[in-house]
Amino acid sequence: MSIDVLIVEDENKIARLLELELTHEGYSVSLADNGRDGLEKALKEEWGLIILDIMLPELNGIEVLRRLRKIDTQTPVIVLTARNTTPDKISGLDQGANDYMTKPFEIEELLARMRAALRNRPVDSSIKTASRELQISNLTVNKVSREIIRGGKRIVLTPKEYDLFLFLLENQNQVMSREQIINHVWGFDFVGDTNVVDVYIRYIRKKIDHDFDAHIIHTIRGVGYSVREMDS
């Protein structure tokens, strides 16, 4: 059975060369030429290995890797960088890359590093599957499809509402301050009032808690918000 490899590379010549060489070696290859499409493909399907360029349009490779590793910690990732600098390599490894290659590189070395990464990958796919779902009470979130089901009812959140709720859910039973939520959901460079968090929490509550007796989103007065199993 061939191993599925995703190549996220915006330089067409390099992508095409890798596709030809890997196909010749017996791999099944798919391509993405920007970070946003690459992340979508990486999360939507199962991959034996991902080759990820750092310098990508729309979403850089480090950010793709960071978001991928929040959901999938198992798939081997080899990052490609045109910069032979230590910070780039450290950033990639810190975000969960298994290995890196500096351009230009010899295809034989890449193939050898791929084989090494594949040998070391976990064999228990149930760990990966479990990491893609979160549950609290009668609510389940599929982090791949972004589908939220509570009590058999499908709940639709906007992208920003989803990101905020997921952040609270991933840190359930902990109190997240408005500043922590702002930094994670809107980014450190956000300019505005932290009251935006309160506004979005109201939106989310109407969708998540309104039709249910047991509320899971709680306000911790003077501190922030928390997702918890039971009313306190």
C-alpha positions in Angstrom: 0.0 0.0 0.0 1.4 3.4 -1.0 1.9 6.1 1.6 0.0 9.4 1.1 2.3 12.4 1.2 1.1 16.0 1.1 3.5 18.6 -0.3 2.8 22.2 0.6 5.1 24.2 -1.6 4.5 27.4 -3.6 7.5 27.1 -5.9 6.0 25.2 -8.9 9.3 23.8 -10.1 10.2 22.4 -6.7 6.7 21.0 -6.1 6.6 19.3 -9.5 10.1 17.8 -9.0 9.1 16.5 -5.6 5.9 15.1 -7.0 7.7 13.2 -9.8 10.5 11.9 -7.6 8.1 10.7 -4.8 5.7 9.2 -7.2 8.6 7.3 -8.8 9.5 6.0 -5.3 6.0 4.7 -4.9 4.4 7.4 -2.8 0.9 8.8 -3.5 1.4 12.6 -3.7 -1.0 15.6 -3.4 0.0 19.2 -3.7 -1.0 22.5 -2.2 0.6 25.8 -3.3 -0.3 28.1 -0.3 -0.5 27.7 3.4 -4.3 28.1 3.8 -5.1 25.3 1.3 -2.3 23.2 2.7 -3.7 23.4 6.2 -7.2 22.6 5.0 -5.9 19.5 3.2 -3.7 18.5 6.1 -6.7 18.5 8.5 -9.3 17.1 6.1 -7.5 13.8 5.2 -5.1 11.3 6.7 -1.5 11.6 5.6 1.5 9.4 6.1 3.8 12.4 5.9 3.7 16.1 5.2 6.4 18.1 3.5 5.9 21.8 4.4 7.7 24.8 3.1 8.1 27.7 5.5 7.8 30.6 3.1 4.3 30.3 1.8 1.6 32.8 0.7 -1.6 33.4 2.7 -0.3 31.4 5.7 3.3 30.8 6.5 4.6 27.3 7.1 5.3 27.9 10.8 1.7 29.0 11.4 0.4 26.1 9.4 2.4 23.7 11.6 1.3 25.4 14.8 -2.4 25.1 13.9 -1.9 21.5 12.6 -0.2 20.4 15.8 -3.1 21.7 17.9 -5.2 19.0 16.3 -2.8 16.4 14.9 0.3 15.6 16.9 1.1 12.3 15.1 1.6 12.9 11.4 5.3 13.3 10.6 6.2 16.7 9.1 9.4 17.7 7.4 9.8 21.5 6.9 11.6 23.0 4.0 13.4 26.4 4.4 15.4 28.6 2.0 17.0 30.2 5.0 19.9 28.4 6.5 19.4 30.1 9.8 19.1 28.7 13.3 15.9 30.6 14.3 14.0 29.1 11.3 15.1 25.6 12.2 14.3 26.1 15.9 10.9 27.6 15.1 10.0 24.6 13.0 11.2 22.1 15.6 9.6 24.0 18.4 6.2 23.9 16.6 6.4 20.1 16.2 8.3 19.4 13.0 10.0 16.0 12.9 12.9 17.2 10.7 13.9 20.0 8.4 15.7 20.4 5.1 17.5 23.6 3.8 17.0 24.5 0.1 18.7 23.6 -2.1 18.8 19.9 -1.1 19.5 16.6 -2.7 16.4 14.5 -3.3 18.2 11.4 -2.0 18.7 13.0 1.4 15.1 14.1 1.6 14.0 10.5 0.8 16.3 9.2 3.5 14.8 11.6 6.0 11.3 10.7 5.0 12.0 7.0 5.5 13.4 7.8 9.0 10.4 9.9 9.9 8.0 7.2 8.7 9.8 4.5 10.7 9.4 6.6 13.9 5.7 7.5 13.4 3.3 6.1 16.0 1.4 3.0 14.9 -1.7 3.6 17.1 -4.0 5.8 15.0 -6.6 5.8 17.7 -4.5 8.5 19.5 -4.8 10.7 16.5 -8.5 10.1 16.1 -9.2 10.9 19.8 -7.2 14.1 19.6 -9.6 15.4 16.9 -12.7 15.3 19.1 -13.5 17.2 22.3 -16.4 16.5 24.6 -18.1 18.0 27.6 -21.4 17.0 29.0 -23.7 16.3 26.0 -21.6 18.5 23.6 -19.1 17.2 21.1 -16.7 19.2 18.9 -15.0 17.6 15.9 -11.9 19.8 15.4 -11.4 18.6 11.8 -14.9 19.3 10.4 -15.5 22.1 13.1 -18.9 20.5 13.7 -20.5 21.1 17.1 -23.3 18.8 18.3 -25.1 19.2 21.6 -27.9 16.9 22.6 -28.3 15.8 19.0 -28.6 19.4 17.8 -26.1 20.8 15.4 -24.8 24.2 16.5 -23.4 26.7 14.0 -20.9 29.2 15.2 -19.1 31.9 13.1 -15.3 31.3 12.7 -14.4 33.8 15.5 -17.1 32.4 17.8 -15.8 28.9 17.1 -12.2 29.9 17.8 -13.1 31.5 21.1 -15.3 28.6 22.3 -12.7 26.0 21.2 -10.1 27.9 23.3 -12.3 27.7 26.4 -13.1 24.1 25.7 -9.5 23.0 25.3 -8.9 24.7 28.6 -12.0 23.4 30.3 -12.2 23.8 34.1 -9.7 26.6 33.9 -10.5 30.3 34.1 -9.3 32.2 31.0 -8.9 36.0 31.4 -10.1 38.4 28.8 -6.5 39.2 27.9 -5.7 35.5 27.4 -8.7 35.1 25.2 -7.8 38.3 23.2 -4.2 37.1 22.7 -5.2 33.7 21.5 -8.3 34.4 19.4 -7.5 37.9 18.0 -3.8 38.0 18.3 -1.2 39.9 20.3 -1.4 42.9 17.9 -5.2 43.4 18.5 -6.1 47.0 19.1 -9.4 47.5 20.8 -11.4 47.0 23.9 -11.4 43.7 25.8 -15.2 44.1 26.0 -15.3 42.5 22.6 -14.8 39.2 24.5 -18.0 39.8 26.5 -19.9 40.5 23.3 -18.8 37.3 21.7 -19.5 35.3 24.8 -23.1 36.5 24.7 -23.4 35.4 21.1 -22.0 31.9 21.9 -24.1 31.4 25.0 -27.3 32.0 22.9 -26.2 29.2 20.7 -24.5 26.8 23.1 -26.5 27.2 26.4 -29.8 28.8 25.6 -31.8 25.7 24.9 -30.3 23.6 27.7 -30.9 23.5 31.5 -27.2 22.8 32.3 -25.0 25.7 31.2 -21.3 25.0 30.4 -20.1 28.6 29.8 -19.5 30.4 33.1 -18.5 33.9 34.0 -15.9 34.3 36.8 -16.6 37.8 38.0 -13.6 40.1 37.8 -11.5 37.4 36.1 -12.9 36.0 32.9 -14.7 32.9 31.6 -14.6 29.2 32.0 -16.1 26.1 30.4 -17.2 23.6 33.0 -19.3 20.5 33.2 -21.7 21.6 35.9 -23.1 24.9 37.2 -21.2 26.2 40.2 
